Amino acid sequence: MRLFVGLGNPGAKYARNRHNIGFMAVDAIAEAQGFAPWRGKFQGQLAEGRLGSEKVLLLKPETYMNLSGQSVGAAMKFYKLAPGDVVVFHDELDLAPGKCRVKTGGGHAGHNGLRSIHGAIGADYVRVRLGIGHPGDKAQVSNYVLRDFAKADADWLDDLMRGIAEGAPALAEGASDRFLNAVAQRTRLARSSAGPAAREAPPRDPAPGPAAEPAPADERSPLQKLIDRFR
C-alpha cells in the first residue's frame, strides 16, 4: 500500500495558490484514475483507489501547511506504513515552472510542510518536487507562494497535472523513471504543439514597471527624410 500526500492549505481562498500545487496533483490523480470520493479522515481529506496492482491512499492534510505532519503521521500509524511507503507532492521554488523531479530523503529546505512531516515521520519518504519558479528575492517568497498561479501558467500547469495523473501507476510501483518519462512526454508534447511563441512565453507573473515613453513624432519633410537617408 502507498500513501500519496498532496501538500497545500485548505479552503477556497488558497485553492489556486502556487503553494497548493500538491493538492492539485492528488486531485488530478483521483479524477483521472477513478478513485473513491474524498472523505474526512486523519485531519484531512482521504480518497482510496488502485494504481495498477497497488492499493493507494490519497491524502490532503487540512491542518494548514505547517502542521501537515500531524495528518500524515496519523494515517501512517493507522495503516502501519513505513516512511518509504509515503510519497509527498509539493511546490519547489528551486525548479523552473512545470519541471518535475523525484527524490528520497534529504532536507526540507525551509518548506514548512516538509519540515512538519520530517518532525512526524523522519526524512526517508519520497518527494515529488513540482517546480513553481522563484520570485528572485528571498523576501518575496512568502507572498509569491501564497498568490494564485497567473493566467499565463494555465497551459503548462494543466499539462503537468495530466502527466502526473498518467504516470501515477508507475510511481506507485516505485518506478520513478517511468513516472518522470510520462510527465516529460506530456509536457514535451504540449510544448511542441504550442509553437515557438508559446514556448518562449515567460512563465512567471510579469513584474509591473513604468509605462514606456511614446516615440516622438517625425516632423521632417519628405525631402529632408531623403537627404538624411543618404548622409
Secondary structure, 3 states (H helix, E strand, C coil): CEEEEECCCCCHHHCCEHHHHHHHHHHHHHHHCCCCCCEEECCEEEEEEEECCEEEEEEEECCCHHHHHHHHHHHHHHHCCCHHHEEEEEEECCCCCCCEEEEECCCCCCCHHHHHHHHHHCCCCEEEEEECCCCCCHHHHHHHHCCECCHHHHHHHHHHHHHHHHHHHHHHCCCHHHHHHHHHHHHHHHHHHHCHHHHCCCCCCCCCCCCCCCCCCCCCCHHHHHHHHCC
